[in-house]
Amino acid sequence: SATIAGQFMLQHKVLLRWVGGIFVIGFGLFMTGALQPRLLLREYRIHYVPKTVNFGSAVLIGVAFGFGWTACVTPWLTTILVLASQSAHWQAGAILLVIYAMGLGMPFLALGVFADRMMRRLKAVSRYSALIERTGGVLLILLGVLMITGVLERLSGLGSFI
C-alpha cells in the first residue's frame, strides 16, 4: 500500500504541492492574524475536578490538554507532514518529524527540570509572544509560496548529495 500511495503522490505531485502550499499559506495567514475563521477561534471548556487523582484522571487530563493544544500545534505539524510527504526519501521525512518532536518536547523537559528559574524567563518572553507568532506566520507563508512555486523542491534537491 505504501507503493500505491507513493505512485499516487508522484503522479499528482504538482496538485499535491499546490494543495499543501495553500494549506501552509492558510495556516500562516491564521498565525499572522490576517485570517480569522470563527470555527478555529471558538473555545470549548469542560469544568471537571476529579475527586481522586489516579492514572485514569491523568490520562483524561492529557487527552484534554491534547485537544486544547491542537490549534497551536496543527499549523506546524501539518507543514512538517506536507514537507515529509514531498521529500524524495522516507528518511528525510523521518528526520523532519524527529526534529519537530524534539523541538516540541524539549521546552517541556527544560521547564520541568528548571521550573523555578524558567518562570521569570517565560514572563520576560511572553510579552513578545504576539511578535513571535506573527513572525512564524510570515515564515509559513513564505514556505507555502516556495512549495507552490516548486522552489522548495529544487532547494531540497540541492541537499540530496549529503
Secondary structure, DSSP 8 states (H G I E B T S, - for coil): -HHHHHHHHHHTHHHHHHHHHHHHHHHHHHHHTS---HHHH---------SS--HHHHHHHHHHHHHHHHHHHHHHHHHHHHHHHHSSSHHHHHHHHHHHHHHHHHHHHHHHHTHHHHHHHHHHHHTTHHHHHHHHHHHHHHHHHHHHHTHHHHHHHHGGG-
